[in-house]
Amino acid sequence: MTIQLNPRYRFENYVVGSANRLAATAAKAVAESPGSVYNPLFIYAGSGLGKTHLLMAIGQAATVINPQVAVEYLTLDDFVESFHAAIAAGQGDVYRKRYTEVNLLLVDDIQFLTHRREMQAELLRLTNTMLSSGRQIVLSSDRPPNEIEALDERLIQRFAGGLVIDISAPDYETRVAILRRQAEERRADFGPGVIETVASLAINSIRELIGALNRLIAFQAVSDTPLDATQARAVLGKSIPAALRAPAGVEGSVVTGVASPGASRAEPAPDEFGSFLSEIVNTVTQQVDAWKARVAEAILRWEGEGYRTQRLDALLEEQSPVDPEAVVQEFVKDIERLRLLQAEATELDPALPGLPLFRDPDAVEEARALVDRARLGTSPPPGPSPFWDLKEFVEAASNRMALRAAAAVIATPGNEYNPLVITGGTSVGKTHLLHGIGNELAHAAESIVACLNAQDFIDELIKAIDRDRVTWWRARYRRITALLLDDIHLIAGKERTQEELFWLFNLLQEAGRQMVFTCALPLQELEGVEPRLITRLEGGLVVELPMPEREIRVAIVERLLSARLENQDEELVAYLSSRPADSIRGLQGLVQRVVQAADAQQVRPSLTIARRLLEGSPAAPVRRTNSGRTSGIVSPLGSVRSREKTVWDWPDVADRVIEDLR
């Protein structure tokens, strides 16, 4: 299971101090050049000191620098759960193959490998694969590798071969900087010395320090005046759980406000967030009305998740609001609307979700307008042409396998044959079958079927590169439910197109979305196409469309003539379907020529017109009259032609027989 990178965890909002400077520097170097320096990078630190923030910041920065980098972040629990699920489903190889296509792998909480020998072996195999192929792996733990109980010595050696670096507890100055930034983000103004009071708590965890700041924000939200340092000490000394207080007798208690370098690290209280909310509610309800406690609780929760709460802040300033509970409920609904819009924005353009707009419940309409604009800007790729109807594709023994495969694809898209590759020579019906499949797939609800020629796909990408809109171009294809690409052989030698198609192929296959390709050559004869693409194409079903047999040719001629003739002329149909034509397109051209010739003469298409047009000879020999005798045969134009030339110009033996040789 892949976890999305939190857009808030970036280097830009990572406060760097003496305790984490080396780790931050190494992390930035890895983000700028994955696989080149510090590989693997192993970061260890106590709980709440910023390991996860740093890991996700590496991923965020790497994708900004190079959008082609495939980044995956997961915790060890996710790694274990996904592995066990894959093994239970008999798809262990598929699971392992998944990570061979990741350029930057971020694995959090490695300390839980303790006594898990099977997962240690799996991680060792994965690490060796990543290192041998020059791809980056970054890991984090709450302790150094050699202190993880029962960890395989080979893993310890692999980690030591890169860079193992720690993050220690922040010093006083760094704590102040972190807390000030948090207060600015929450738009909380405190009196002099309040921030410093929180920073002086004998707490090593940044997360717990921010929890203490949250208490002050919540308390101040229901107070008439801003807190000062004295009130802050009283609130924290009264409300902070015992597990988070400074030990008795240790210099640096909340009362003195001075942090001791030797202060012992407190363990976080169980269910910290739930205890925290309960405690705040109990404290506040003793001083204010119950509705203010409810609003304060909502402010505390949603500010903690990074949302702006000015609507609720304004509610607290009213003396007796009409229905504060309704205001809170509507506020929560707006947050849910923002989350839905943010999820859609992620699909449309990965750069959108990190915008502040999606953290402001008062800006739902602006966020919706932004998504609407992005939706219009990412109009779907070209769809199948309605001209090609699958019902008009003539079935015969030679193409029956291809048609049955097409029917299976339409019945269960993405399941049975994915991808389906149709090969064959020029004009044997590949394009007709491709678009016919596309039209059938497009009938499904909410389907977005991309059906286009490979050359158009290449031209689209070139235009996107030229206009610096590659991200937008990718977003168009991330939304599709099926990809049908004609003449895939045209991507030969187009390295950037193959790269983009490779990543798109993987995305669609993992999502279970159908892909169909056509190719004028057998796949094994393709040159200039990367092996990794060839193997993916061969991993589905490859079927061949041969040259049309007589049964197909007769059906095609009958269909083309039916638009002009109420009653089929069997002789004309038999004649045209027997004429030399190297493709269906060539056969269509023959029929079109006969129809146009008949139109020019304003007569019905007939065998006579067809022969005269296609053979350059009359339909029957002209008999000699009594008006004169010649040594040749009179042509329809009145000229005399040599008997020998006339005889040998006729292709059929029966037409060469000249009666009446008197």
C-alpha positions as CSV (number, residue, x, y, z in Angstrom):
1,M,0.0,0.0,0.0
2,T,1.5,3.3,-1.1
3,I,1.1,6.3,1.2
4,Q,0.7,9.8,-0.3
5,L,3.4,12.3,0.7
6,N,2.0,14.9,3.0
7,P,2.3,18.2,1.1
8,R,3.0,20.0,4.4
9,Y,6.2,18.0,5.0
10,R,8.7,20.0,2.9
11,F,12.2,21.3,3.4
12,E,10.8,24.8,3.3
13,N,9.0,24.3,6.6
14,Y,11.6,22.1,8.3
15,V,13.3,24.2,11.0
16,V,17.0,23.4,11.0
17,G,19.1,23.7,14.1
18,S,22.3,22.3,15.5
19,A,20.6,19.0,16.4
20,N,19.4,18.2,12.9
21,R,21.6,20.2,10.6
22,L,23.7,17.2,9.4
23,A,20.7,15.1,8.7
24,A,18.9,17.9,6.8
25,T,22.0,18.5,4.7
26,A,22.4,14.8,3.8
27,A,18.6,14.6,3.1
28,K,18.8,17.6,0.6
29,A,21.8,16.0,-1.1
30,V,19.9,12.8,-1.6
31,A,16.9,14.6,-2.9
32,E,19.0,16.5,-5.5
33,S,20.8,13.4,-6.7
34,P,19.1,10.1,-5.7
35,G,21.3,7.1,-5.9
36,S,24.5,9.2,-6.2
37,V,25.4,10.1,-2.6
38,Y,24.7,8.5,0.8
39,N,23.0,5.3,-0.5
40,P,21.5,4.0,1.7
41,L,20.7,6.9,4.0
42,F,19.7,5.8,7.5
43,I,18.2,8.4,9.8
44,Y,17.5,7.6,13.4
45,A,16.0,9.7,16.2
46,G,13.6,9.5,19.1
47,S,9.9,9.7,18.6
48,G,8.6,13.1,17.5
49,L,11.9,14.6,16.4
50,G,11.1,15.0,12.7
51,K,12.2,11.7,11.0
52,T,9.0,11.3,9.0
53,H,9.0,15.0,8.1
54,L,12.5,14.7,6.7
55,L,11.7,11.5,4.7
56,M,8.7,13.0,3.1
57,A,10.6,16.2,2.4
58,I,13.2,14.2,0.4
59,G,10.4,12.7,-1.7
60,Q,8.7,16.1,-2.3
61,A,11.9,17.8,-3.3
62,A,13.1,15.0,-5.5
63,T,9.8,15.1,-7.6
64,V,10.1,18.9,-7.9
65,I,13.6,18.6,-9.2
66,N,12.9,15.7,-11.5
67,P,9.2,14.8,-12.2
68,Q,10.4,11.6,-13.8
69,V,11.6,10.2,-10.5
70,A,9.3,7.5,-9.1
71,V,9.0,8.0,-5.4
72,E,7.4,5.6,-2.9
73,Y,7.0,6.2,0.9
74,L,5.8,3.5,3.2
75,T,6.1,2.5,6.8
76,L,7.5,-0.9,7.8
77,D,4.0,-2.0,8.9
78,D,2.7,-1.2,5.4
79,F,5.6,-3.1,3.9
80,V,4.9,-6.2,6.0
81,E,1.1,-6.0,5.5
82,S,1.4,-5.7,1.7
83,F,3.9,-8.5,1.6
84,H,1.8,-10.9,3.6
85,A,-1.3,-10.1,1.5
86,A,0.7,-10.7,-1.7
87,I,2.0,-14.0,-0.5
88,A,-1.5,-15.1,0.6
89,A,-2.8,-14.3,-2.9
90,G,0.1,-16.1,-4.6
91,Q,1.5,-12.9,-6.0
92,G,4.8,-12.6,-4.3
93,D,6.7,-12.1,-7.5
94,V,4.3,-9.3,-8.6
95,Y,4.9,-7.6,-5.2
96,R,8.7,-7.8,-5.6
97,K,8.5,-6.5,-9.1
98,R,6.6,-3.5,-8.0
99,Y,9.7,-2.1,-6.2
100,T,12.0,-2.6,-9.2
101,E,10.4,0.4,-10.8
102,V,10.9,2.8,-7.9
103,N,13.7,5.3,-8.2
104,L,13.5,6.6,-4.6
105,L,12.2,4.4,-1.8
106,L,11.5,5.8,1.7
107,V,10.9,3.3,4.5
108,D,9.8,4.6,7.9
109,D,10.1,2.9,11.3
110,I,12.6,0.2,10.5
111,Q,12.9,-0.6,14.2
112,F,9.9,-2.9,13.9
113,L,12.0,-5.4,12.0
114,T,12.9,-7.0,15.4
115,H,12.6,-10.8,15.2
116,R,11.0,-10.7,11.8
117,R,13.5,-12.8,9.9
118,E,11.3,-13.3,6.9
119,M,10.9,-9.5,6.4
120,Q,14.5,-8.9,7.1
121,A,15.4,-11.2,4.3
122,E,12.9,-9.4,2.0
123,L,14.3,-6.0,2.9
124,L,17.9,-7.3,2.4
125,R,16.9,-8.5,-1.1
126,L,15.2,-5.2,-1.9
127,T,18.2,-3.2,-0.6
128,N,20.6,-5.2,-2.7
129,T,18.5,-4.7,-5.8
130,M,18.2,-0.9,-5.2
131,L,21.9,-0.5,-4.6
132,S,23.0,-2.6,-7.5
133,S,20.8,-0.6,-9.9
134,G,21.9,2.8,-8.6
135,R,18.5,3.6,-7.1
136,Q,18.1,5.4,-3.8
137,I,16.8,4.0,-0.5
138,V,16.2,6.1,2.7
139,L,15.3,4.5,6.0
140,S,14.4,5.8,9.4
141,S,14.4,4.3,12.9
142,D,14.1,5.3,16.5
143,R,17.6,3.7,17.2
144,P,20.8,3.0,15.2
145,P,20.9,-0.2,13.2
146,N,23.3,-2.0,15.6
147,E,20.8,-1.4,18.4
148,I,17.8,-3.0,16.7
149,E,17.3,-6.3,18.4
150,A,18.0,-9.4,16.4
151,L,18.7,-7.5,13.2
152,D,20.4,-9.4,10.4
153,E,24.2,-8.6,10.4
154,R,24.1,-8.3,6.6
155,L,21.5,-5.5,6.9
156,I,23.6,-3.7,9.4
157,Q,26.6,-3.8,7.0
158,R,24.5,-2.6,4.1
159,F,23.2,0.4,6.1
160,A,26.7,1.2,7.4
161,G,27.9,1.2,3.8
162,G,25.9,4.4,3.2
163,L,25.4,7.0,5.8
164,V,23.9,6.5,9.3
165,I,23.1,9.8,11.0
166,D,21.0,10.8,14.0
167,I,18.7,13.7,14.9
168,S,19.1,14.6,18.6
169,A,16.7,16.6,20.7
170,P,16.5,20.3,19.6
171,D,18.2,23.0,21.7
172,Y,16.4,25.8,23.2
173,E,16.8,28.2,20.3
174,T,15.6,25.7,17.8
175,R,12.5,25.0,20.0
176,V,11.7,28.6,20.1
177,A,12.0,28.9,16.3
178,I,9.8,25.8,15.8
179,L,7.1,27.1,18.1
180,R,7.1,30.6,16.7
181,R,6.6,29.1,13.2
182,Q,3.8,27.0,14.5
183,A,2.2,30.0,16.1
184,E,2.5,32.0,12.9
185,E,0.9,29.2,10.9
186,R,-2.0,29.1,13.4
187,R,-2.2,32.9,13.5
188,A,-1.9,32.8,17.3
189,D,-0.6,36.0,19.0
190,F,0.8,35.5,22.5
191,G,2.2,37.9,25.0
192,P,5.9,38.3,25.7
193,G,7.6,35.2,27.1
194,V,4.8,32.7,26.3
195,I,6.6,30.9,23.4
196,E,9.7,30.8,25.5
197,T,7.8,29.3,28.4
198,V,6.7,26.4,26.2
199,A,10.2,26.0,24.8
200,S,11.6,25.7,28.3
201,L,9.6,22.6,29.1
202,A,11.7,19.6,29.9
203,I,10.3,17.7,26.8
204,N,12.5,16.4,24.1
205,S,9.8,15.5,21.6
206,I,8.9,18.3,19.1
207,R,5.5,16.7,18.7
208,E,4.9,17.0,22.5
209,L,6.1,20.6,22.5
210,I,3.6,21.5,19.8
211,G,0.9,19.7,21.9
212,A,1.7,22.0,24.8
213,L,1.5,25.0,22.4
214,N,-1.9,23.7,21.3
215,R,-3.1,23.8,24.9
216,L,-2.2,27.5,25.1
217,I,-3.9,28.2,21.7
218,A,-7.1,26.5,22.9
219,F,-7.1,28.2,26.2
220,Q,-6.4,31.6,24.7
221,A,-9.2,31.0,22.1
222,V,-11.8,31.2,24.9
223,S,-10.2,33.9,26.9
224,D,-11.0,37.6,26.6
225,T,-7.3,38.7,26.6
226,P,-4.1,37.2,25.2
227,L,-2.1,35.0,27.7
228,D,1.0,36.3,29.3
229,A,4.0,34.2,30.4
230,T,2.7,33.9,34.0
231,Q,-0.7,32.6,32.9
232,A,1.0,30.3,30.4
233,R,3.0,28.7,33.2
234,A,-0.1,28.3,35.3
235,V,-2.1,26.7,32.5
236,L,0.7,24.3,31.5
237,G,1.5,23.4,35.1
238,K,-2.2,22.7,35.7
239,S,-3.2,20.9,32.5
240,I,-0.1,19.1,31.2
241,P,-0.2,15.4,31.9
242,A,2.3,14.2,34.5
243,A,4.1,12.1,31.9
244,L,5.0,15.4,30.1
245,R,6.0,17.4,33.1
246,A,9.6,18.0,34.2
247,P,10.7,15.5,36.9
248,A,10.5,16.8,40.4
249,G,13.6,18.6,41.6
250,V,15.0,18.9,38.1
251,E,16.1,22.4,37.1
252,G,14.1,23.6,34.2
253,S,10.6,22.9,35.6
254,V,7.7,24.8,34.3
255,V,7.9,27.2,37.2
256,T,11.5,28.3,36.6
257,G,11.2,28.3,32.9
258,V,14.8,27.2,32.3
259,A,15.5,24.0,30.5
260,S,18.2,21.7,31.9
261,P,20.5,20.0,29.4
262,G,20.4,16.9,31.5
263,A,16.6,16.7,31.7
264,S,15.4,13.1,31.3
265,R,13.3,12.3,28.2
266,A,9.6,11.8,29.2
267,E,7.6,9.0,27.6
268,P,4.4,10.2,25.8
269,A,1.2,9.5,27.5
270,P,-1.0,6.8,26.1
271,D,-3.7,8.0,23.7
272,E,-2.2,11.4,23.9
273,F,-4.6,13.2,21.6
274,G,-7.8,11.8,23.2
275,S,-6.5,12.6,26.7
276,F,-5.4,16.1,25.5
277,L,-8.9,17.0,24.2
278,S,-10.6,15.6,27.2
279,E,-8.4,17.6,29.5
280,I,-8.9,20.8,27.6
281,V,-12.6,20.4,27.6
282,N,-12.7,19.9,31.4
283,T,-10.5,22.9,32.0
284,V,-12.5,25.3,29.7
285,T,-15.9,24.3,30.8
286,Q,-15.2,25.4,34.3
287,Q,-14.7,29.0,33.1
288,V,-17.0,29.5,30.0
289,D,-20.3,28.3,28.6
290,A,-20.5,24.7,27.3
291,W,-20.8,25.9,23.7
292,K,-17.5,27.7,23.9
293,A,-15.9,24.4,25.0
294,R,-17.4,22.7,21.9
295,V,-16.0,25.4,19.7
296,A,-12.6,25.4,21.4
297,E,-12.4,21.7,20.9
298,A,-13.2,22.1,17.2
299,I,-10.6,24.8,16.8
300,L,-8.0,22.7,18.6
301,R,-8.7,19.7,16.4
302,W,-8.8,21.4,13.0
303,E,-5.9,23.7,13.6
304,G,-4.0,20.6,14.6
305,E,-4.7,19.2,11.2
306,G,-3.6,22.4,9.5
307,Y,-6.9,24.0,8.6
308,R,-7.7,27.7,9.1
309,T,-10.3,28.3,11.7
310,Q,-11.0,32.0,11.5
311,R,-14.8,31.2,11.2
312,L,-14.7,29.5,14.6
313,D,-12.5,32.2,16.0
314,A,-15.0,34.8,15.1
315,L,-17.8,32.7,16.7
316,L,-16.0,32.8,20.0
317,E,-16.0,36.6,19.8
318,E,-19.8,36.7,19.8
319,Q,-21.6,37.0,23.1
320,S,-24.5,34.7,22.3
321,P,-24.5,33.2,18.8
322,V,-27.8,31.9,17.4
323,D,-26.7,28.3,16.9
324,P,-23.0,27.6,17.5
325,E,-23.4,23.9,17.0
326,A,-24.8,24.4,13.5
327,V,-21.8,26.7,12.7
328,V,-19.4,24.0,13.8
329,Q,-21.2,21.3,11.8
330,E,-21.2,23.4,8.7
331,F,-17.5,24.1,9.2
332,V,-16.8,20.4,9.3
333,K,-18.9,19.8,6.1
334,D,-16.8,22.5,4.4
335,I,-13.6,20.6,5.4
336,E,-15.1,17.4,3.9
337,R,-15.8,19.4,0.7
338,L,-12.3,20.6,0.6
339,R,-10.9,17.1,1.0
340,L,-12.9,15.9,-1.9
341,L,-11.8,18.8,-4.1
342,Q,-8.2,18.2,-3.0
343,A,-8.4,14.6,-4.0
344,E,-9.7,15.5,-7.4
345,A,-7.0,18.2,-7.8
346,T,-4.4,15.5,-7.1
347,E,-5.6,13.6,-10.1
348,L,-5.7,16.6,-12.3
349,D,-2.4,18.3,-11.4
350,P,-0.1,17.1,-8.6
351,A,1.1,20.7,-8.1
352,L,-2.4,21.8,-6.9
353,P,-3.0,19.9,-3.6
354,G,-0.3,21.8,-1.7
355,L,-1.9,25.2,-2.2
356,P,-3.1,27.0,1.0
357,L,-6.6,27.3,-0.6
358,F,-7.2,23.6,0.3
359,R,-6.6,24.3,4.0
360,D,-9.2,27.1,4.2
361,P,-12.8,26.1,4.8
362,D,-13.9,29.6,4.0
363,A,-12.5,29.2,0.5
364,V,-14.5,26.2,-0.7
365,E,-15.9,28.1,-3.7
366,E,-12.5,29.3,-4.7
367,A,-11.2,25.8,-4.5
368,R,-14.1,24.5,-6.5
369,A,-13.4,27.1,-9.2
370,L,-9.7,26.2,-9.3
371,V,-10.6,22.5,-9.7
372,D,-13.1,23.4,-12.5
373,R,-10.4,25.3,-14.3
374,A,-8.0,22.4,-13.9
375,R,-10.7,20.0,-15.1
376,L,-11.2,22.1,-18.3
377,G,-7.5,22.4,-18.8
378,T,-7.1,18.7,-18.6
379,S,-9.7,17.7,-21.3
380,P,-9.4,14.0,-22.0
381,P,-7.3,12.7,-24.9
382,P,-8.9,11.9,-28.3
383,G,-11.4,9.2,-28.2
384,P,-12.3,6.4,-30.7
385,S,-13.8,7.4,-34.0
386,P,-17.5,6.6,-34.4
387,F,-16.8,5.8,-38.0
388,W,-15.4,2.4,-37.0
389,D,-18.2,0.2,-35.7
390,L,-17.3,-3.2,-34.3
391,K,-20.6,-4.7,-35.5
392,E,-19.4,-4.0,-39.1
393,F,-16.1,-5.9,-38.6
394,V,-16.6,-9.1,-40.7
395,E,-15.8,-12.3,-38.8
396,A,-14.2,-15.3,-40.5
397,A,-12.0,-18.2,-39.5
398,S,-8.8,-16.2,-40.0
399,N,-9.7,-13.3,-37.6
400,R,-11.9,-15.2,-35.1
401,M,-9.3,-15.3,-32.4
402,A,-8.8,-11.6,-32.5
403,L,-12.5,-10.9,-32.4
404,R,-13.0,-13.3,-29.4
405,A,-10.2,-11.5,-27.6
406,A,-11.8,-8.2,-28.3
407,A,-15.1,-9.4,-26.9
408,A,-13.3,-10.6,-23.7
409,V,-11.7,-7.2,-23.3
410,I,-15.0,-5.4,-23.7
411,A,-16.8,-7.8,-21.3
412,T,-14.2,-7.5,-18.5
413,P,-11.8,-4.5,-19.2
414,G,-8.4,-4.8,-17.5
415,N,-8.9,-8.3,-16.3
416,E,-8.5,-11.0,-18.9
417,Y,-6.2,-9.7,-21.6
418,N,-4.3,-6.6,-20.5
419,P,-2.7,-5.5,-22.7
420,L,-4.2,-6.8,-25.9
421,V,-1.8,-6.4,-28.9
422,I,-3.1,-6.7,-32.4
423,T,-0.4,-7.2,-35.1
424,G,-0.7,-7.5,-38.9
425,G,0.3,-5.9,-42.2
426,T,-0.9,-2.6,-43.6
427,S,-4.7,-2.2,-44.0
428,V,-5.8,-5.6,-42.7
429,G,-8.3,-4.0,-40.3
430,K,-6.2,-3.3,-37.2
431,T,-7.4,0.3,-36.9
432,H,-11.1,-0.7,-37.5
433,L,-10.9,-3.3,-34.7
434,L,-9.0,-0.9,-32.3
435,H,-11.6,1.9,-32.7
436,G,-14.4,-0.6,-32.6
437,I,-13.2,-1.9,-29.2
438,G,-12.8,1.7,-28.0
439,N,-16.4,2.6,-29.0
440,E,-17.7,-0.4,-27.0
441,L,-15.6,0.5,-24.0
442,A,-16.8,4.1,-24.2
443,H,-20.4,2.9,-23.5
444,A,-19.6,2.2,-19.9
445,A,-20.6,4.9,-17.3
446,E,-17.9,7.4,-16.4
447,S,-15.5,5.9,-18.9
448,I,-12.7,8.0,-20.5
449,V,-11.3,6.1,-23.4
450,A,-8.1,7.4,-25.1
451,C,-7.9,6.1,-28.7
452,L,-5.3,7.6,-31.0
453,N,-2.4,6.9,-33.3
454,A,1.0,6.6,-31.8
455,Q,2.2,9.5,-34.0
456,D,-0.5,11.8,-32.5
457,F,0.7,10.6,-29.0
458,I,4.2,11.6,-29.9
459,D,3.1,15.0,-31.3
460,E,1.1,15.7,-28.1
461,L,4.1,15.1,-25.9
462,I,6.4,17.3,-28.1
463,K,3.9,20.1,-27.9
464,A,3.6,19.7,-24.1
465,I,7.4,19.8,-23.8
466,D,7.6,22.9,-26.0
467,R,5.0,24.7,-23.9
468,D,6.3,23.4,-20.5
469,R,3.0,21.6,-19.9
470,V,4.2,18.1,-19.4
471,T,2.6,17.8,-16.0
472,W,-0.7,18.9,-17.5
473,W,-0.3,16.4,-20.4
474,R,0.4,13.6,-17.9
475,A,-2.7,14.5,-15.9
476,R,-4.9,14.0,-19.0
477,Y,-3.8,10.4,-19.3
478,R,-3.9,9.6,-15.5
479,R,-7.7,10.1,-15.7
480,I,-8.4,7.7,-18.5
481,T,-10.1,4.3,-18.0
482,A,-8.6,2.8,-21.2
483,L,-5.7,3.4,-23.5
484,L,-5.9,2.3,-27.2
485,L,-2.8,3.2,-29.2
486,D,-2.6,2.5,-33.0
487,D,0.7,1.8,-34.8
488,I,2.8,1.4,-31.6
489,H,5.9,0.6,-33.9
490,L,6.0,4.4,-34.6
491,I,7.5,5.1,-31.1
492,A,10.8,3.3,-32.2
493,G,13.7,5.6,-31.5
494,K,11.6,8.1,-29.6
495,E,13.2,7.8,-26.2
496,R,11.2,10.4,-24.3
497,T,7.9,9.0,-25.6
498,Q,8.9,5.5,-24.6
499,E,9.8,6.7,-21.1
500,E,6.4,8.4,-20.7
501,L,4.5,5.4,-22.1
502,F,6.4,3.1,-19.7
503,W,5.3,5.0,-16.7
504,L,1.8,5.4,-18.0
505,F,1.6,1.7,-18.8
506,N,2.6,0.8,-15.2
507,L,0.0,3.3,-13.8
508,L,-2.8,1.9,-15.9
509,Q,-1.9,-1.7,-15.3
510,E,-1.7,-1.3,-11.5
511,A,-5.1,0.4,-11.6
512,G,-6.6,-2.4,-13.7
513,R,-7.4,-0.2,-16.7
514,Q,-7.5,-1.7,-20.2
515,M,-4.8,-1.2,-22.8
516,V,-5.0,-2.2,-26.5
517,F,-2.2,-1.6,-29.0
518,T,-1.7,-2.3,-32.7
519,C,1.5,-3.0,-34.5
520,A,2.4,-3.5,-38.2
521,L,5.3,-5.8,-37.2
522,P,5.6,-8.8,-34.9
523,L,6.8,-7.6,-31.5
524,Q,10.1,-9.6,-31.7
525,E,10.9,-7.7,-34.9
526,L,10.5,-4.3,-33.4
527,E,13.8,-2.3,-33.3
528,G,14.5,0.8,-31.4
529,V,11.9,0.0,-28.7
530,E,13.2,-0.5,-25.2
531,P,13.1,-4.2,-23.9
532,R,11.2,-3.2,-20.8
533,L,8.3,-2.0,-23.0
534,I,8.5,-5.0,-25.3
535,T,8.2,-7.4,-22.3
536,R,5.2,-5.5,-21.0
537,L,3.5,-5.7,-24.4
538,E,4.2,-9.4,-24.6
539,G,2.9,-9.9,-21.1
540,G,-0.7,-9.6,-22.3
541,L,-2.2,-11.3,-25.4
542,V,-0.7,-10.9,-28.9
543,V,-3.0,-11.8,-31.8
544,E,-2.5,-11.5,-35.5
545,L,-4.8,-10.2,-38.2
546,P,-3.9,-11.9,-41.5
547,M,-4.7,-10.7,-45.0
548,P,-8.5,-10.8,-45.6
549,E,-9.7,-14.1,-47.1
550,R,-12.4,-14.4,-49.8
551,E,-15.3,-14.6,-47.4
552,I,-14.3,-11.3,-45.8
553,R,-13.7,-9.6,-49.2
554,V,-17.1,-10.6,-50.5
555,A,-18.8,-9.2,-47.3
556,I,-16.9,-6.0,-47.6
557,V,-17.8,-5.5,-51.3
558,E,-21.5,-6.3,-50.5
559,R,-21.5,-3.7,-47.7
560,L,-19.9,-1.0,-49.8
561,L,-22.3,-1.6,-52.8
562,S,-25.4,-1.9,-50.6
563,A,-25.5,1.9,-50.2
564,R,-26.0,2.2,-54.1
565,L,-27.8,-1.0,-55.1
566,E,-31.1,-2.1,-53.7
567,N,-30.5,-5.6,-55.1
568,Q,-27.0,-6.9,-55.1
569,D,-25.4,-7.7,-58.4
570,E,-23.8,-11.0,-57.7
571,E,-21.6,-11.0,-60.8
572,L,-20.3,-7.6,-59.8
573,V,-19.7,-8.6,-56.2
574,A,-17.9,-11.8,-57.3
575,Y,-15.8,-9.9,-59.9
576,L,-14.7,-7.1,-57.5
577,S,-13.9,-9.5,-54.6
578,S,-11.7,-11.6,-56.9
579,R,-9.6,-8.6,-58.2
580,P,-6.0,-8.3,-56.9
581,A,-5.9,-6.1,-53.8
582,D,-3.2,-6.3,-51.2
583,S,-5.4,-4.9,-48.4
584,I,-8.9,-4.0,-47.3
585,R,-8.1,-0.4,-48.1
586,G,-7.1,-1.4,-51.6
587,L,-10.3,-3.4,-52.0
588,Q,-12.3,-0.4,-50.8
589,G,-10.5,1.7,-53.4
590,L,-11.5,-0.6,-56.3
591,V,-15.2,-0.5,-55.3
592,Q,-15.0,3.3,-54.9
593,R,-13.5,3.7,-58.4
594,V,-16.3,1.6,-60.0
595,V,-19.0,3.6,-58.1
596,Q,-17.5,6.9,-59.2
597,A,-17.3,5.8,-62.8
598,A,-21.0,4.8,-62.7
599,D,-21.9,8.1,-61.1
600,A,-20.0,10.0,-63.9
601,Q,-22.1,8.1,-66.5
602,Q,-25.3,8.4,-64.4
603,V,-25.8,4.7,-64.6
604,R,-26.0,1.8,-62.1
605,P,-22.7,0.2,-61.2
606,S,-22.3,-3.0,-63.2
607,L,-19.9,-5.7,-64.3
608,T,-19.6,-4.0,-67.7
609,I,-18.4,-0.7,-66.2
610,A,-16.1,-2.5,-63.7
611,R,-14.3,-4.5,-66.5
612,R,-14.0,-1.5,-68.7
613,L,-12.6,0.6,-65.9
614,L,-10.3,-2.0,-64.3
615,E,-9.1,-3.9,-67.4
616,G,-9.2,-1.2,-70.1
617,S,-11.3,-3.4,-72.4
618,P,-14.9,-3.7,-73.5
619,A,-17.2,-6.1,-71.8
620,A,-17.7,-8.2,-75.0
621,P,-16.1,-8.3,-78.5
622,V,-17.8,-6.3,-81.2
623,R,-19.1,-8.4,-84.1
624,R,-18.1,-7.6,-87.7
625,T,-20.8,-6.1,-89.8
626,N,-21.6,-6.6,-93.5
627,S,-20.7,-3.0,-94.4
628,G,-17.1,-3.8,-94.7
629,R,-14.4,-6.4,-94.0
630,T,-11.2,-5.6,-92.3
631,S,-8.2,-7.5,-91.1
632,G,-8.8,-6.3,-87.5
633,I,-11.6,-5.7,-85.0
634,V,-13.6,-2.5,-84.8
635,S,-13.3,-0.9,-81.3
636,P,-16.2,0.9,-79.6
637,L,-14.5,4.2,-80.7
638,G,-14.6,3.2,-84.4
639,S,-10.9,2.5,-84.8
640,V,-9.5,-0.7,-86.1
641,R,-7.3,-2.8,-83.8
642,S,-5.0,-5.7,-84.6
643,R,-6.5,-9.2,-84.0
644,E,-3.4,-10.3,-82.2
645,K,-3.3,-7.3,-79.9
646,T,-7.0,-7.5,-79.1
647,V,-6.8,-11.2,-78.3
648,W,-3.8,-11.0,-75.9
649,D,-5.1,-7.9,-74.2
650,W,-8.0,-9.9,-72.8
651,P,-7.1,-11.7,-69.7
652,D,-9.7,-14.4,-69.7
653,V,-9.4,-17.4,-72.0
654,A,-13.1,-17.3,-72.9
655,D,-12.7,-13.7,-74.1
656,R,-9.9,-14.7,-76.4
657,V,-12.1,-16.9,-78.5
658,I,-13.2,-15.1,-81.7
659,E,-16.0,-16.6,-83.5
660,D,-16.9,-15.9,-87.1
661,L,-13.4,-15.9,-88.6
662,R,-14.7,-15.9,-92.1
